[in-house]
Structure formats: C-alpha cells, structure tokens
Amino acid sequence: MYQEKIITPPAGIRMIAVFIALILFCGLLAMAAQSFVVVEVILAICGFLILPGFIINNPNEAKVLTLFGEYVGTVKTDGFFWVNPLTIKRKVSLKARNLNGHQIKVNDKLGNPIEIAAVVVWQIKETAKATFAVEDYLQYVTIQSEAAVRHLANIFPYDNFEDEEATITLKDGAEKVSSLLEAELSERLSRAGIEVVEARISHLAYAQEIASAMLQRQQATAVIAARKLIVEGAVGMVEMALDRLSEKIS
C-alpha cells in the first residue's frame, strides 16, 4: 500500500527568473554571433524543459507526482512551484464533499422491507492511496456507502413493535445508528485514504407495499396503549377508594 509522501518543490518564481536570464543571455549571444538559428534552438530546448514544470496549487488542492511509473510525492502547499517537467501531475481535491445516497430498498433485522438512505460527508486525507489503491475513488465511496447502509439496516429492526427487547432501532436510535454507520464507513474507506467527517440517515420509511399495514398496526397499538392507561387509572382510583374506606372503618 502506498504511503503519502509530502514534498515542497522550489518556488516557481525562481525558475521564471532563471528562464528570463537565459533569454537575455541568448539574446546577447545572438547579437554577438549574429546568428539566431542556434539561439532559437537553445531557447526551444530550454523552454521545453522548463515551462512544463510550472504548477499552481490552489488552497485545499494537491498534486500527485509520478515519474516513469514511480510515485515521487504529493504537493499539498498552495502556491506557485516548479517540479521536474517529465513528471505526470494529477490534481486531487482535498475539499469536503457530500454524498447524498439514493433511497434503497432493503430488509431490516426482522425481514420487513424498508426504504433507507444516508448522507455522507467525506474528504481525501491520503492522496497516494486515493490515486493508486483504488480505480476510481468517487465510485468507490458511492458503492461502499451503499453497502454499509445495507449492512446496518440488516442488523437492526425498524422499530421495537415486533422486537420489544431491541435496545437499538433504526427509527428511535438515530444518534447511535449514525455513529455506527460512520465507524463502518471509516473502516471501509480507509483503504482509499478517505476520511469520513459525518454520516447520517437521511431517509427512513417502510416500503410502500407494507406502509399502510404498518400504519394501521401503529394506530391499533396506540389505541391499546390508551385503553390500558385508562384501565390502570380506573384500577388505581378503586384501590385508593378501598384504602380510604379501610382507614375509616378501622
């Protein structure tokens, strides 16, 4: 696995000064020799060797350099620099990015079909891994994020109506579920040198084919809970009355 190597090339302004001095020298040489052919050849060769080496690195941007198939290093400092003109320069953005995942249909722990989606905030931390360890880090983030969401939905129930012993549910345990999703994504994406800043469930609902049935069940459960509360209150009032009567009789 490639390890990132940070390098700081010489400032580009120095090479511009060298190039200008070379032009002046060639001009004086041409005036002295009264021949411009050789001077033009020299300038063309120097321009070919010097000009392609200039790079401009913007803030939150990196240049990954390779020379003849070998990783040379990464320039992360913003500014104007000059590097070996024969190197291949790949621009990599270090800015934080949002991945708004698509809604996917998956079964929860109890086998109920649900629709779920997540929002992931991520950024590249190690440019060498992002460039060389995976084919396309954008596609890698998308696929691994979907796989992590599917896995998370499979290990927790949507709610605790059918599993009353469940301590964590997708519906009520948002903070815990998001924390677990972030941890799993960090592990999956570390191979590509990507840091997960934040990951949260953005959409959660029963699938359309069972949504109405689940709504009726929730309404029935609420009615039963209300009736149970009324009965408990009535029993409590009767017990209180009996206790007061017993006190008066005694």
N, C-alpha and C positions, 0 to 999 in steps of 0.2 A: 504494500500500500504506500502510495506517495505521501511524503510529509511536506507540508508547506515550508518554503524557504523564502524569507523576506529579504529582498535586496534593495539597495538605494543607488541607482546609477548616477553618473556625473550629470551636472546641470546642463541643459541643452544650450543655454546662453553661451557657455564656454566654447562649445563646438561651433556655434554661429560665428563667434569671434575668430576662431581658427580658420573657418571657411572664408570669411571676409579677408583675413590676412593672406590666405592662399590666392584669392582672386587678385588682390593688389600686387602680390609677388609675381604672379603670372603675367599681369599687365605690364609691369616693369620689364620682365624678361622678354616679352614680345616686342616692346619698344626698342630694347637694346639689340635684339637679334633681328628685328624687322621681319619676323616670320610668325604668323598667327596659327599655322596648322598644328604645330607641336603643342602650342599653348592650349589650343582648343581641345586637343586630345587629352592633355593632362587635366584640364578642368572637368571634362566629361567623366573621366575615370574617378576623380576626387568627388564630384557631385554624386555619382552612382554609389560610392562607398560611404558618403557622409549623410546625405539627405534622407535616405530611408531609415536611418537610425533615430530620427527625432520622434518622440512620443509626447502626447499631452495626456496627463492623468487627472481626471476630474474628481471632486470630492465623492466619497463613497463609491469609488470605482477602482478596479485593479487590472493590471496587465500581466497575464501569464506568459512567460517567455520560454520557448523551446528552440534548441539549436541542433539541427541534424538529428531530430528524433529524441533528443535528450532534454529533460526538464532542467532549465537554468535557474529559475527563480520567479518570484512574484513581486511586482512593484505595486505597493499599496499607498505610498505617499503621493498626495496630489501635487501637481506641478509640471514643469517642462523639463524633460530629460533626454539624454542620448544613450542609446544602447547599441549593441552590435547590430549592424544593418542586416545581417544574414539571419537573425532570429525571427521566428514566427511569433507574432504578438496576438494573443487572444484577450479580448475585453470581457471582463466579468463584473457584473453589477453587485455591489455589497449592500444595496438598499433593502429595507424590509419590504416583503411582498405579501399580498393577501391571496389566499386560495379559497374561493367560495365554492365549496364542494357541491356536486349535483345531488339531488334527492335520490336515494337508492332504496329499494325495497328489500328487506331482509327479515328473517325471523328472530324474535327475541329468545331468551332462555327457555320460555315455556312453549315456543313454537308459534306464537302469534305473529302474523305478518304486520310489519310496521314500516313507516317511511322515516328515514333519518338522513340528516346532512350535517356537515360541520364546516366551520370557518377556521382556517389555519393561517397564522402569521409566522412567516419564516424568513430567514436570510442566510446567505452563504457566509460561513465562518472560515473554512479552509478551501482556498481556491484550487489547490492541486488535486484534492480529492474530487471536487465538483467537476473538474475538467477531465481527469483521467480515470477515475474509478467507475464512473457510470457513462452510458452512451449519451443520454440527454437528461440533465438533472431536473428540468421542468416537468418532463413526462414522468420521471422517477418520483417526484414529490406528489404528483396527482394520483398515480397508481397506488403508492404506499399509503397515502392518506385515506383513500377509499378502502383499502384492505384493513387498516387499523380501525376505521369506523365500523366495518362489518364485524370484525372480531369483538369489538366492545359491545355491540348490540347483541351478539350471540351469548355473552356470558352474564348478562343482567336481564331481569324481567322488565317489561314496560312499567308496570305498577305492581302493588302488592295485593290486588284483589284476589288473585288465584294463589299467590305465594305469600301468605301473611308473615312468614318467618324471614322474608328477604329484608336485609338491612340497607341495601343499596338498590335503588331502582333508577331507570333511565329518566322517569318523569320527575321524581322528587329529589334525586341526588345529583343535581346539576353540577355543583362545585366538585364533588368527589369524582364524578364521571369525567368531567373536563380535565381534572388533574391526572387521572389515569390515561386519558387519551393523549395528553401532552407528553407524559412519560413514555408511552409506547411509540409515539411518533418520533421522539428524540432518539430512541434506540434504533428505530428503522432507518432514519435519515442520516444518522451519524456516519454511515458508510460513504455518503456523498459529501461529507463536510458541511452539512446544513444544520443550523441551529433553529429549533422551534421556539419562537418567542411566546406564542399563545395558541391554544387550541380550544374551541368551544363548540358545543352542539348548537346549531343554528335553526334546525327544524326537527320536530319530533311529533309524530302522529300515527294513529292506527291506519293501516291500509284501507282504502275506500271500501273494499268488499266486506270488512268487518266493523267499520267505523260506527254504523248505525246500531249494530247489535251491542257493541261495547258501550255506546251512549245510553242505551236502554238499561243495560246492566248497572251502570253507574247511577242512573236515576233510581232504579229499584233499590240499590244499596243505600242511597241517601234516604229514601223513604223508610226503609227498615231501621236505619240508624236513628231517624227521628222518632219513630214509634217506640223503639227501645228506650230512648231517652224519656219519652212521656211516661212509659210504664215504670221505669225506675223512679221517676219523680212521684208518681202516684203511690208506689210502694213505700217510698220514703215518708210521704205525708201520713200514710196509715200507721207506719211504725212510730212516728212521732206522736200521733194521737193516742195510740195504745200506751206509750210510755207516760204521757201526761195523765191518762186515766189511772194507770197503775200507781202513780205518785199520789193522786188524790184519794184513791181508795185506801192506800196504806197510811 
